[in-house]
Amino acid sequence: MSLNTSNGHPAMDYPEHMRTYSGFLLITKLLIVFLVVLLAGMAYFLV
């Protein structure tokens, strides 16, 4: 993802913002995968 930060506020720490957002997306993806595996396991072993 490309972000033009040249017109942003000088006090905004854009690299830290992007690092935090990337981490959030990674955790969200991992959580979704975990939940799909959990539900598939429950469907297989509990039914």
C-alpha positions in Angstrom: 0.0 0.0 0.0 1.4 3.4 -1.0 0.6 6.4 1.1 1.5 9.9 0.1 2.4 11.6 3.4 4.0 14.8 2.0 0.9 16.9 2.7 0.2 15.5 6.2 0.6 17.2 9.5 4.3 17.4 10.6 3.5 16.1 14.1 2.0 12.9 12.7 4.3 9.9 12.9 3.2 8.1 9.7 5.8 5.3 9.9 4.6 4.3 13.4 1.0 4.6 12.2 1.6 2.3 9.3 3.5 -0.2 11.5 0.7 -0.3 14.0 -2.0 -0.7 11.2 0.1 -3.5 9.6 0.3 -5.3 13.0 -3.5 -4.9 13.5 -4.2 -6.4 10.1 -1.8 -9.3 10.8 -3.5 -10.1 14.2 -6.9 -9.9 12.6 -6.0 -12.3 9.8 -4.5 -14.8 12.3 -7.5 -14.6 14.5 -9.8 -15.3 11.5 -7.7 -18.3 10.5 -7.8 -19.6 14.1 -11.5 -19.2 14.4 -12.1 -21.0 11.1 -9.9 -23.9 12.3 -11.6 -24.0 15.6 -15.1 -24.1 14.1 -14.1 -26.8 11.6 -12.6 -28.8 14.4 -15.8 -28.4 16.5 -17.9 -29.4 13.5 -15.8 -32.5 13.0 -15.2 -33.7 16.5 -18.5 -32.6 18.3 -21.0 -33.6 15.7 
